[in-house]
């Protein structure tokens, strides 16, 4: 996955208890702090993913993710918990806020899915990609 932000550690594991919750007409996966036995019986699942940062640049990272459990939107939520939402993830990226350049996690209940704002440097293509013939506009594109 390509992430908006670079994880603090270059590799590691992400463990979180997750549950599905209906918020403002949308089913969202939300983390649960210190789940009780009752929570586990009511659908909370302990999840685990391994990650490794493969490359970084311009405030973004290419992250190899390996889920060791299966839960809806597990990888997206795990990266949000690392304060590095997956690019293009419009459901969960709004949970990461920034104040004075510091990222922090916002409560799921207060955040509706929205558009993700990317830094322009994340969107730039290298010169090598621009030079490829299949990337150039065709001569009959204006007709």
N, C-alpha and C positions, 0 to 999 in steps of 0.2 A: 504494500500500500504506500502511496505517497501521502505524507502528512503535512499539515500546516503547523510548523513548529518542529523542533528537534527534541526527542526524548532526553531526559537528564542522564540516563544510563545508556551505554551503547548496546547492552543486551541484558536480558533478565526475564523474569516471569511476572505476570499480572494475575492476581487472584482477586476475585470479587464475587460477592453474593448478588445475584440479579433476579429481578422479577418483572413480569409484564404488568403494566398499570395503564388504565384507561384515563387519559388526561386530555381535557378539552376535545373530546370526540376522536382522539387518536390513541391507538395502542402503542405505548412506548416501553422500552426496556429501561429499567431504572436500577441503580445500585442500592443495596440494603446494607446499612452498617450493623455489624454484630447481630446477625439473624438468630432468632430464638428457635427452639424446636417447633413451636407453633408456626412460625414463618416458613420453615422448611416443609411442613405438612401442607401449607397453603400455597405452594408453588414457587417458593424462593429456591434457587439452585446455586450451589457454589460452583464457580467457573474458574478455569485456568487457561492461560495462553502464554506461550513463550514468544519473545520478540528479539530481533537483532537488527540494528541499524546498519544498512548496507552502504549508503552514501548520504551525504548532506550537501546543501548548497542553497544560498539565498533564503535562509530561514525555513527551508523545507527539508524533509528527509524521506528516503526510500527505506521502508521498514519491512523486513521479512517477518511474517506473523504465522504462528503455528498454534491453532486452537487444540487443546487437549480435552476439552469438553465441548458440548454443543448446546447453544442457547441462541434464541433469536437476537440478531444484531450484536452478538457477543464481541466481535472484533472491533466494531465501531465504538461501542461503549468502553471497551478496554483502552482504546487509544484516547478517548476523551478523558478518562481517568488519569492518563499520562499528560494531560493538557496539550495534546497534539492530535486534533481531530483529523480524520481522513479527508483529503480533498474531495469535494463533490458530495460529501455526506450532509445533506440538508436537514436530516432528522435530529442529529445529535450534536452537530458542531456549535449550535447556539448555546450550549451549556458551558462553553469555555469563554470566560470574560477576561478583559485586560484593563488594568488601571495602572497608569504610570509605567507602562511596559512590563508589568508583572501579570502573568496569567493566573487565573483562579477558577475553580469549579463553581458553577451556579446551580441552585436546586432545580431539578427537573420540573417540579410543579410550577415554577415561575417562568419557564421558557418554552414557548411554542416553536415548532420547527419553522425555520426561516432560511433565507438565502445566505450562502456563505460568501464573505468578502475576502478576496485574495489579494495579496500584495502583488503589484505589477511585475516584480522580479521573478515571481514563481511562474508567470505566464510566458516569459520570453523564450523563444526558440533559439537554439544555437545557430550560428551562421551556416554550419554544415547542413542542417535540415532545410534552410531556406534555399540553398543552392540546388537541391535535388529537383530534377525536371518534373516529377509527378506532383511536386508541391507548388509549381508555378501555375498561374491562371492560364487556361487555354485561350487561344486566339478567338475562338467562336463563343466565349463565355458571355460576350456582350449582346449576342443575338437572341 
